[in-house]
Amino acid sequence: MTRTSPPSGHPPPATAETPAGDVDLAALAREICARYDAEFPDERDRYGPAGMEWCRHDNQHLLNWAIADVHHGHVDLLDQVAWLARVLAARDFPLARLARNLEIGAGVVGDAAVAARLREAAASVSA
């Protein structure tokens, strides 16, 4: 079995600016991934240790995109999620799990408007 390689290239942002102050994207991503891992422990065998690294990496980007969409208007989260869904689908990643991940993120983020946009993105993946 080929193991998944850890993330490489441009690292995700660690924080994002909101009207309420800076948000620790890394801490939120760790919480999302812990909850995701509790729901989908089978991914430990499928992806190995790099799976959690990718989970945190992707969630930091997803949260940053959601915040940029809602609070700054210079990113369209739905476009970014559609792109990510295409990438993940090409790698045989179940898109229902991407949708669930976005729902978990909505429950963790602590910003009602960002949470609503994440739920919208989850629905767009499920459609």
Solvent accessible surface area in square Angstrom, and as a share of the most:
residue,aa,sasa,rsa
1,M,184,0.82
2,T,125,0.73
3,R,127,0.46
4,T,49,0.28
5,S,77,0.50
6,P,73,0.46
7,P,35,0.22
8,S,96,0.62
9,G,69,0.67
10,H,153,0.68
11,P,90,0.57
12,P,27,0.17
13,P,41,0.26
14,A,59,0.46
15,T,74,0.43
16,A,9,0.07
17,E,116,0.52
18,T,11,0.07
19,P,110,0.69
20,A,106,0.82
21,G,33,0.32
22,D,109,0.56
23,V,34,0.20
24,D,73,0.38
25,L,0,0.00
26,A,25,0.19
27,A,38,0.30
28,L,31,0.15
29,A,0,0.00
30,R,130,0.48
31,E,71,0.32
32,I,1,0.01
33,C,1,0.01
34,A,56,0.44
35,R,110,0.40
36,Y,13,0.05
37,D,28,0.15
38,A,77,0.60
39,E,78,0.35
40,F,35,0.14
41,P,64,0.40
42,D,75,0.39
43,E,24,0.11
44,R,134,0.49
45,D,104,0.54
46,R,97,0.36
47,Y,38,0.14
48,G,10,0.10
49,P,112,0.71
50,A,7,0.05
51,G,19,0.18
52,M,58,0.26
53,E,67,0.30
54,W,70,0.25
55,C,19,0.11
56,R,81,0.30
57,H,28,0.12
58,D,30,0.15
59,N,5,0.02
60,Q,20,0.09
61,H,32,0.14
62,L,3,0.01
63,L,1,0.01
64,N,40,0.20
65,W,37,0.13
66,A,0,0.00
67,I,3,0.02
68,A,6,0.05
69,D,26,0.14
70,V,48,0.28
71,H,56,0.25
72,H,86,0.38
73,G,63,0.60
74,H,133,0.59
75,V,34,0.20
76,D,62,0.32
77,L,0,0.00
78,L,51,0.26
79,D,91,0.47
80,Q,58,0.26
81,V,0,0.00
82,A,45,0.35
83,W,121,0.43
84,L,11,0.06
85,A,12,0.09
86,R,150,0.55
87,V,39,0.22
88,L,23,0.12
89,A,48,0.37
90,A,88,0.68
91,R,150,0.55
92,D,108,0.56
93,F,32,0.13
94,P,53,0.33
95,L,57,0.28
96,A,77,0.60
97,R,50,0.18
98,L,6,0.03
99,A,4,0.03
100,R,83,0.30
101,N,11,0.06
102,L,2,0.01
103,E,73,0.33
104,I,8,0.04
105,G,2,0.02
106,A,7,0.06
107,G,59,0.57
108,V,21,0.12
109,V,14,0.08
110,G,81,0.78
111,D,38,0.20
112,A,87,0.67
113,A,51,0.39
114,V,0,0.00
115,A,8,0.06
116,A,47,0.36
117,R,41,0.15
118,L,2,0.01
119,R,123,0.45
120,E,86,0.39
121,A,0,0.00
122,A,2,0.02
123,A,62,0.48
124,S,55,0.35
125,V,21,0.12
126,S,77,0.50
127,A,123,0.96
